[in-house]
Amino acid sequence: MTAHQTCKTFIAGLAFASLAFAAGPVLAQGAAKVGAPAPAFQAIDADGKTRNLAEFAGKTVILEWTNHDCPYVRKHYNSATMQGLQKDMAKEGVVWLSVISSPIGEQGHVEGPMAKELTAKRDAAPAAVLLDPDSKVARAYGATTTPHMYIVDPKGTLAYMGAIDDKPSSSAASLTGAKSYVRQAVAELKAGKPVSEASTKSYGCAVKYAPVS
Amino acid sequence: MTTQLMALMSRHGFLRQAALVLALLAPGLAPAAESAAVTTPRVSATLLSSRDTVTPGERFQVALVQKISKGWHTYWQNPGDSGEATRIEWALPAGLSAGEIQWPAPKALPVEPLVNFGFEGTLLLPVEIAVPADAKPGQTITLKANATWLVCEKICIPEEGSFTLDLPVAQAAVVDESAQARIDQARAILPQPADFKGRLSAEGESLLLALPGIAADIRDLRFFPLSDTLIDHAAPQPMTADSNGVTLQLARSSAFKLTNAELSGVLTYKDGGVPRSLALTAEAAPALVTAAGQAASAPRPAVVRLPMPVEGADLTLWAALAFAFLGGLILNLMPCVLPVLFIKALGFAQLARASRSEVREQGLLFLAGVVSTFMVLAGIVIGFAALGSGVGWGFQLQSPPLVIALAVVMTLIGFNLLGAFEVGTSVQGVGHGLASRGGRVGAFMTGALAVVVATPCTAPFMGAAMGYAVTQPPALGLAVFMALALGFALPVVALSFAPGLLRLLPKPGRWMVVLKQAFAFPMFATAIWLIWVASVQSGPGGVLAALVAVLAAGFIVWLSGVSRDSGRARLIGSALGVVAAFGAGWFVLQSAVPSATSEARAADTQVWTPERVMALQAEGRPVFVNFTAAWCITCLANERVALSRQEVKEAFAELKVAYLKADWTNRNSAIAQALAEQGRAGVPLYLFYPGKRDGQAEILPQLLTPDSLITAARRAAGLDLKTVANRP
């Protein structure tokens, strides 16, 4: 018995070593995938309340990665384009969550009061501002830029990820005639149609990530 | 100094004339043909001309120069994960034209965990200017350029600058030697056109870029695509080399889109330590182009979950835990696991009269083996799911070399059970040996092995539970897998803790030897099945590789037996064994590569695509989709007992059911995505779509019967609406 167990020990060990080997090349890519369930998350909002994706089940949810000092974000806020989009979406019953992922000590990091002040000062209209200083939400979604937009449909499936519009530029002039991927996707979802451009390349400043602890 | 002087001169025509004279008189002080600098704390930019004067009809080079402060960078054409390329807009006098920016090869600039493509230090972006043939000597042409660039460190600042260069037209060009030298130097390091074409193909989730003209001994090879929707910029690009050249493995961009069969990019590498770059064009496999065009906007057929809803909100944690536990328990009865459990039970029977505490210890060690193996596999499955990659339960069986390794393991166990060889101490030492470390490790490893061989099976209840596990936060997911592990280990642990049950086992004797030998045959059967899986995955090469691996394993075992007695023989034996192991391993890895396509194996089925489902529905035909894999025993069992039955075939024909097969034997991202959409981590999955446009699919249970299939077919054909309404 011992004899064949020792043998099994050896070969099972071999099988294991090869398993571990096969699992080696883990992709460095973000997790979120259009058509798959949107990654669940939990984060503190600007009021200090814990929020999670599950509480919005049955509603369309938009995630907006933002950094108030990023020129690309400023383009959309200084022109009131972003606020207009937020208000229109609120009218449609869409939940808008702005996410700030800069960790403490990094550019763009804000605490709750500052986040609220920014919202008020810019007349922005998100349902909540989520603070993600450990970059957990950003990692779960693979957010790369500010802005970076994600739309979760009422069934919890990720329906859109990518750029806010089709003009990857920080210049205010680029807003004229830009096609809003977000408006398009939300309209198509509402009409029960498939999202025609469900995954686009986002543009903007790099999301500042907290080191993996 | 000269810059400012020149700027001053540009603004004042008369001064310029004077300066020209001055320059001709004092060549040592020749002013560079360089515009006034636009300077910020981050970038000092100028427009540099290789000419002080130009001649009619000639082409010459200018360059936008960026001196970038330390720590900051500007961007290449494809900026990578964030950023924006430098742009130049020209305002040129009529007749003059400017070419495109001639981009040097970028550097990958990591901003953990992202990667940008750009430049640090001093950057020259050369542009060719064509002077019209009818330009008149004596005239002055004014080049005006408005450049915008984004400069980033941790923060990003968009900057812009306007540059003006006044260049007199003369009969003979006056070359600014130092400017010409700087621009020549910049052009010398531009990527050279590659003298070969790359080929881009798909391999599951990744892309393979074959580079036939690249030598295998180069280092730091990296591909920078011009398109920003091709690859995951931050992913490593592992390189493999063979006699045909070098292949880079690239991770697909999450926004993957390829609209043109020809794509371009830049290759950078070090050749003997010298950095080089090549401008590459590559031909993409046609499937990649069309698939990509559709993938971005592919309409997907609607699905409704009837029997067992698995969306996170629908299945509670407790239900998932209960399903998992039950599923684990049932998994024990699956044909792949049974032989391993036989062995364990046999061990207990031998031990029954030895010591109750030893049996108990063995049971607990088996439990530990099961649980830790489940946790490792769950970690991998959940980890990959979190990364959006298409793996699921049984994923390791998608790797032909691992399937072959398992086949070898099964064969060796079989021969061991037959008594063809012994390893380690002799069999007489069993009683004492069991308390030894080998016995403990053995019990643990039996648990591990049981789990590994169980992965091809999905028992009833398991699919939904695992689907739940991979869509929940990792802690909940691991809890579900833990429940699965506990359910799986329960029978053996219960046996080890129940003296009553153990006493029921007959005394060890000759029957045990016979039974032990008999158990060799399920092992061989499993090995045969695994080799068949390898043949489906890799074709004849897979079978050859598997049999060579079995041969090598047998040879090594035999060697270790005959060389046991003398030190020298052992040395030679070990050396030969190592050679055989490496040789066979190498051969397996070479031969057992997944076939490019995995086609539906039955003649009367079609290959699944979401578009095909919609098209068939639009024709009014009910559609049955069978998500299966050659390594999935439950799938094969269903095919034998239900799908291939004559009455089912007749019902399908009568109701005009279209039968589509989604074969997940090899990795396939579309299938993985479809499974994920149904909240499933693996196969089998059976969907029945009604024969009307956009009709929602019904999910069938994981164990099929001819009756349940025919009833579902009738429902899908709209013949049995009452049953549908009554379903939970």
Interface residues (C-beta under 8 A of the other chain):
Chain A: M1 T2 A3 H4 Q5 T6 C7 K8 T9 F10 I11 A12 G13 L14 A15 F16 S18 L19 A20 A22 A23 P25 V26 L27 A28 Q29 G30 A31 A32 K33 V34 G35 A36 P37 P39 A40 Q42 A54 A57 D69 C70 P71 Y72 E106 Q107 G108 R139 A140 G142 T144 T145 K155 G156 T157 M161 G162 P168 S169 S170 S171 P194 V195 S196 E197 A198 S199 T200 K201 S202 Y203 G204 C205 A206 V207 K208 Y209 P211
Chain B: D81 S82 G83 E84 V111 E112 P113 L114 N116 T148 L150 C152 K154 I155 C156 I157 P158 E205 D228 T229 D232 A234 A235 P236 P238 A251 S253 S254 A255 F256 K257 A296 S297 A298 P299 R300 E311 G312 A313 G347 Q350 V376 L377 I380 G383 F384 A386 L387 G388 S389 Q396 S399 P401 L402 A405 L406 V408 V409 L412 I413 N416 L417 E422 V423 G424 T425 S426 V427 G429 V430 G433 L434 S436 G438 G439 V441 G442 A443 M445 T446 A448 L449 V452 T471 Q472 P473 Q673 A676 E677 G679
